[in-house]
Amino acid sequence: MTELDPSPDKKQQAAGKLFAQGMQLFNKRLWSEAEASFIQSGRLSPTSLAWLAGAIAAWRQERFTSVATCVEWALHAIPIRKTPQSTEGIARFEAGDWAGVETSFSSLLNAPPVDTPTYLFLCIALINQGRLDEAGEQLMAGWRQEMADSEVQAES
């Protein structure tokens, strides 16, 4: 491989360093710099945690369009449990029917186990409806769920 096309291992190592750097910047409340590190990490190695960390850093700056974009990229890295509600919700998402997305995915909150995409689709729908406090709650619930899932995967 050429220097311009690093190996997957080198990309993953670089992404890990950028994620760690982002966490240091985040802890210092340097939101913009943290967001940039997380996004670079996500581009090199598209993980849900990198994109969600970027979304949280963007949230701290009240950059809600960037939050929704990062959340959408996180969704690309997470398997979506196929249910009638999620299938309907995704169709509504693609149509930009934010109230419909909310209706579809809200029903899954009462059907355990609740998976991360449920929270994230709700986050995007609520941002697009201007219900930012509720959207933030869903973003953080998705983050906590992904952190818990990553810890389970690390143990196995």
Secondary structure, 3 states (H helix, E strand, C coil): CCCCCCCHHHHHHHHHHHHHHHHHHHHCCCHHHHHHHHHHHHHHCCCHHHHHHHHHHHHHCCCHHHHHHHHHHHHHCCCCCCCHHHHHHHHHHHHCCHHHHHHHHHHHHHCCCCCHHHHHHHHHHHHHCCCHHHHHHHHHHHHHHHHHHHHHHHHC
